[in-house]
Amino acid sequence: MKDFAFDYDEENDSLFIYLPDKKSSGAVELGNFVFDFDENEKLMAIEILDASKTLSRVLSKIVELTKIDELKAEVTDFRNMASIKISIKTPSENETAVIILPNIKEKSPALSY
């Protein structure tokens, strides 16, 4: 698992999880998730919109996002999918969620403008 940097914007309830040394070359939005990929089509960032509500649906316990101490993620590619395992550590909780994401190999027509 990699240590990802993260920023939580409490005012907008948005959690941004990212690899600090990578740059996005494209993104895919699925519901309240925005997945950013680098030039090699590797996941390098995830933004979770309406994060408190969204994460309460995928985690077994409610995590107070302002108290996250550590966040790790592991991406496993298989067939035409990617499994993203996110581990969140707070002073009182350790929670893990798995998100399945279809691999999208085609560039968005919107990127050509």
C-alpha positions as CSV (number, residue, x, y, z in Angstrom):
1,M,0.0,0.0,0.0
2,K,1.2,3.5,-0.8
3,D,1.0,6.5,1.5
4,F,-1.2,9.0,-0.3
5,A,-1.3,12.7,0.7
6,F,-4.7,14.0,1.4
7,D,-6.6,17.2,2.0
8,Y,-10.0,17.5,3.5
9,D,-12.0,20.7,2.7
10,E,-14.5,20.8,5.6
11,E,-16.4,23.7,4.1
12,N,-17.2,21.8,0.9
13,D,-17.0,18.3,2.4
14,S,-14.5,17.2,-0.2
15,L,-11.7,14.7,0.4
16,F,-8.8,14.8,-2.1
17,I,-6.4,11.8,-2.0
18,Y,-3.3,12.1,-4.2
19,L,0.3,11.1,-5.0
20,P,2.2,14.4,-4.6
21,D,4.8,13.6,-7.2
22,K,2.4,12.8,-10.0
23,K,0.5,15.0,-12.5
24,S,-2.9,14.2,-13.9
25,S,-3.3,13.8,-17.6
26,G,-7.0,13.0,-17.5
27,A,-9.9,12.3,-15.1
28,V,-13.1,10.3,-15.0
29,E,-16.1,11.3,-12.8
30,L,-18.4,8.5,-11.5
31,G,-21.0,9.8,-9.1
32,N,-19.3,11.5,-6.2
33,F,-15.9,10.2,-7.2
34,V,-13.4,11.9,-9.5
35,F,-10.5,9.6,-10.5
36,D,-7.3,11.2,-11.9
37,F,-4.8,9.2,-14.0
38,D,-1.3,9.9,-15.1
39,E,0.2,9.6,-18.6
40,N,0.6,5.8,-18.1
41,E,-3.1,5.4,-17.1
42,K,-2.2,4.7,-13.5
43,L,-4.5,6.1,-10.8
44,M,-2.8,9.1,-9.1
45,A,-5.6,10.9,-7.3
46,I,-9.2,10.5,-6.1
47,E,-11.5,13.3,-5.1
48,I,-14.5,12.3,-3.1
49,L,-17.3,14.9,-3.2
50,D,-19.9,15.0,-0.4
51,A,-17.2,12.9,1.4
52,S,-18.9,12.4,4.8
53,K,-22.1,11.0,3.2
54,T,-20.3,9.1,0.4
55,L,-17.7,7.4,2.7
56,S,-20.4,6.5,5.3
57,R,-21.8,4.3,2.5
58,V,-18.6,2.4,1.8
59,L,-17.0,2.2,5.3
60,S,-18.4,0.0,8.0
61,K,-18.1,2.8,10.6
62,I,-18.5,6.6,10.3
63,V,-15.1,8.2,10.3
64,E,-14.6,11.8,11.4
65,L,-12.8,13.1,8.3
66,T,-11.2,16.1,10.1
67,K,-9.3,13.6,12.4
68,I,-7.6,11.4,9.7
69,D,-4.0,10.7,10.7
70,E,-3.0,8.4,7.8
71,L,-4.5,7.4,4.5
72,K,-3.1,4.6,2.3
73,A,-4.4,3.2,-1.0
74,E,-3.6,0.2,-3.0
75,V,-4.7,-0.2,-6.7
76,T,-4.9,-3.7,-8.2
77,D,-5.7,-3.9,-11.9
78,F,-7.5,-7.0,-13.1
79,R,-9.2,-7.8,-16.4
80,N,-11.1,-4.6,-17.3
81,M,-11.4,-3.4,-13.7
82,A,-9.3,-1.8,-11.0
83,S,-9.8,-2.5,-7.3
84,I,-9.0,0.5,-5.1
85,K,-8.5,-0.4,-1.4
86,I,-8.5,2.7,0.8
87,S,-7.3,2.4,4.5
88,I,-8.1,5.3,6.8
89,K,-6.6,5.7,10.3
90,T,-7.9,8.1,12.9
91,P,-6.9,8.3,16.6
92,S,-9.8,5.9,17.5
93,E,-10.6,4.0,14.3
94,N,-9.0,2.0,11.4
95,E,-11.3,1.6,8.5
96,T,-10.9,0.0,5.0
97,A,-13.1,0.3,1.9
98,V,-12.8,-1.3,-1.5
99,I,-14.0,0.6,-4.6
100,I,-14.2,-1.2,-7.9
101,L,-13.6,1.0,-11.0
102,P,-13.9,0.0,-14.6
103,N,-10.7,0.7,-16.6
104,I,-11.4,3.3,-19.2
105,K,-8.9,3.2,-22.0
106,E,-10.6,5.6,-24.4
107,K,-9.8,9.3,-24.2
108,S,-12.8,11.5,-23.5
109,P,-13.9,13.6,-26.5
110,A,-14.1,16.5,-24.1
111,L,-10.3,16.4,-23.8
112,S,-9.8,17.2,-27.4
113,Y,-11.2,20.7,-27.1
